[in-house]
Amino acid sequence: MLKYKNKKFVCHIDLGMEIIKGKWKAVILCHLSEGPKRFLELQRITKGVSQKVLNEKLSELEADGIISKTIFPEVPPRVEYQLTDLGRDLFPALEMLEQWAVNNFGPEYEDKDE
């Protein structure tokens, strides 16, 4: 058993999946892999995430050390989010998962109505 933030995990995969679980975290990480993004930019490009949920997921990723938040001393304040070294280290695993999905659930699964 592993213990992280007062939660028990069966194995390291279980712990790793806990860090990225949910509908929005992987999407956020994909966008941040392209470079730093502001909150409203992330909200716009994630399409469908509410401000509350986006804020929660960003806070969770920040608490786990996957992303960092920079507040610039401007008026009004500018806030940017970016991957940390830990987040960049995670990204190859996400790309492998993406490639697995492409290889096994290719074009025949795409929604043509979008």
C-alpha positions as CSV (number, residue, x, y, z in Angstrom):
1,M,0.0,0.0,0.0
2,L,1.1,3.5,-0.8
3,K,0.0,6.6,1.1
4,Y,-0.3,10.1,-0.4
5,K,-2.1,13.0,1.1
6,N,-3.8,10.8,3.6
7,K,-5.2,8.5,0.9
8,K,-4.1,4.9,0.4
9,F,-3.3,3.5,-3.0
10,V,-2.9,-0.1,-4.1
11,C,0.0,0.6,-6.5
12,H,1.9,3.4,-8.2
13,I,-0.5,3.2,-11.2
14,D,-3.4,3.8,-8.9
15,L,-1.7,6.8,-7.4
16,G,-0.7,8.2,-10.9
17,M,-4.3,7.8,-12.1
18,E,-5.6,9.7,-9.1
19,I,-3.4,12.7,-10.1
20,I,-4.9,12.9,-13.6
21,K,-8.4,11.4,-13.1
22,G,-11.5,13.2,-14.3
23,K,-12.8,14.7,-17.5
24,W,-10.8,17.9,-17.5
25,K,-7.3,17.4,-16.0
26,A,-5.9,15.6,-19.1
27,V,-7.4,18.2,-21.3
28,I,-5.9,21.0,-19.3
29,L,-2.5,19.3,-19.3
30,C,-2.7,18.9,-23.1
31,H,-3.2,22.6,-23.5
32,L,-0.5,23.6,-21.0
33,S,1.9,21.3,-22.9
34,E,1.8,23.9,-25.7
35,G,3.0,26.6,-23.2
36,P,1.7,28.9,-20.5
37,K,-2.0,29.8,-20.6
38,R,-4.1,32.4,-18.8
39,F,-7.3,31.3,-17.0
40,L,-9.8,32.7,-19.5
41,E,-7.8,31.3,-22.4
42,L,-7.9,27.8,-20.8
43,Q,-11.6,28.2,-20.2
44,R,-12.2,29.2,-23.8
45,I,-10.2,26.4,-25.4
46,T,-11.4,23.6,-23.1
47,K,-15.0,24.2,-24.3
48,G,-17.6,23.2,-21.8
49,V,-15.8,23.4,-18.5
50,S,-17.4,25.8,-16.0
51,Q,-15.3,28.5,-14.2
52,K,-15.8,26.7,-10.9
53,V,-14.7,23.3,-12.2
54,L,-11.7,24.7,-14.1
55,N,-10.6,26.6,-11.0
56,E,-10.9,23.4,-8.9
57,K,-9.0,21.3,-11.3
58,L,-6.2,23.9,-11.7
59,S,-6.0,24.1,-7.9
60,E,-5.7,20.3,-7.6
61,L,-3.0,20.1,-10.3
62,E,-1.1,22.9,-8.6
63,A,-1.4,21.2,-5.2
64,D,0.0,18.0,-6.7
65,G,2.9,20.0,-8.2
66,I,2.0,19.2,-11.8
67,I,1.4,22.9,-12.7
68,S,2.4,26.2,-11.4
69,K,0.5,29.5,-11.2
70,T,2.3,32.8,-11.7
71,I,0.7,36.0,-10.7
72,F,2.1,39.1,-12.4
73,P,2.1,42.3,-10.4
74,E,0.0,44.3,-12.9
75,V,-3.3,46.1,-12.7
76,P,-5.5,44.1,-13.3
77,P,-3.3,41.1,-12.2
78,R,-2.4,38.7,-14.9
79,V,-2.3,35.0,-13.9
80,E,-0.7,32.3,-16.0
81,Y,-0.6,28.5,-15.5
82,Q,2.2,26.3,-16.9
83,L,3.6,22.8,-16.5
84,T,6.2,22.3,-13.8
85,D,9.1,19.9,-14.3
86,L,7.0,17.2,-12.7
87,G,4.2,18.0,-15.2
88,R,6.6,17.9,-18.1
89,D,7.9,14.6,-16.8
90,L,4.3,13.2,-16.8
91,F,3.5,14.3,-20.3
92,P,5.2,11.5,-22.2
93,A,3.0,9.0,-20.3
94,L,0.0,11.0,-21.4
95,E,1.2,11.0,-25.0
96,M,1.7,7.2,-24.8
97,L,-1.9,6.9,-23.6
98,E,-3.1,9.1,-26.4
99,Q,-1.2,6.9,-29.0
100,W,-2.7,3.8,-27.5
101,A,-6.2,5.3,-27.9
102,V,-5.5,6.4,-31.5
103,N,-4.1,2.9,-32.3
104,N,-7.1,1.0,-30.7
105,F,-10.0,3.5,-31.1
106,G,-9.1,5.2,-34.4
107,P,-11.1,7.2,-36.9
108,E,-14.1,4.9,-36.8
109,Y,-14.9,6.2,-33.3
110,E,-14.7,9.9,-34.2
111,D,-17.9,12.0,-34.0
112,K,-18.4,13.4,-37.5
113,D,-21.1,15.9,-36.3
114,E,-18.7,18.2,-34.5
